[in-house]
């Protein structure tokens, strides 16, 4: 049965409020299993777990970062050990794409579900609004940020948006980097949504962990989708794992390499991983 949708953003039903301990602290969510897909860790989390974990870290003023991962992240990590280390150091890696959900299930995490950036963002915003946790947004254009924040505040009236920045597409100078960190610190944001695109956003979050005292969520194209600037794939295509085809048709020049080169490589490499891991131990030992 199709899961009901609850809002104009197409988000899943909201996560349950986090359990409270004595003194008002948030009880840690139950741990979730993780598996390695082409060597990269992916956590078999869900919307409720991920949103509650983010809220708990934020209320404890921790500097953390969360990556929402697709096939693109996995192949980037496979090809680039430096980027692989960035993904490995993430505090939570969610399966944003259906191929990773299927991969987790094939590797034994039977309860794995998709945790998609454009749906995780409203789920976290709802909890932030309910608990008075201030949020910020880093990335996108000024117009996109205006529309995105207007929509989110309309949907979640208690949401405190204390920071927004649309950085230039060029690398920031050291002075600009210092000013960004200082501005973020002064703003009081405890959750920072980062929409710079892969692999830039993951590298940025890793570089700023410990400097930015907030939970950073790299949510990719969620800013454009939630602002209404880009259309999301129909639900059926998303469930069939064909969102990539919808996006390729709409942005062929930007996305052709990501999907037509990296997706087939992922299928071949992951099939080889499954064959290796499912081969009987004796047969495996004889192979050289």
CORPEFEN-V569710 format. One record per run of one state. SS is the DSSP state (a for helix, b for strand, c for the rest). FROM is the first residue (numbers start at 1). TO is the last residue. If there is no record, write none. Layout:
ss={SS SS}
from={FROM FROM}
to={TO TO}
//
This chain:
ss={c b c b c b c a c b c b c b c a c b c a c a c b c a c a c b c a c b c a c b c a b c b c b c a c a c a c a c a c}
from={1 5 6 12 13 20 21 22 25 26 27 34 38 40 44 47 60 64 70 71 80 81 89 92 96 98 107 117 132 135 140 142 156 161 166 174 188 191 196 200 209 210 212 213 215 219 222 227 235 240 243 251 252 279 281 287}
to={4 5 11 12 19 20 21 24 25 26 33 37 39 43 46 59 63 69 70 79 80 88 91 95 97 106 116 131 134 139 141 155 160 165 173 187 190 195 199 208 209 211 212 214 218 221 226 234 239 242 250 251 278 280 286 288}
//
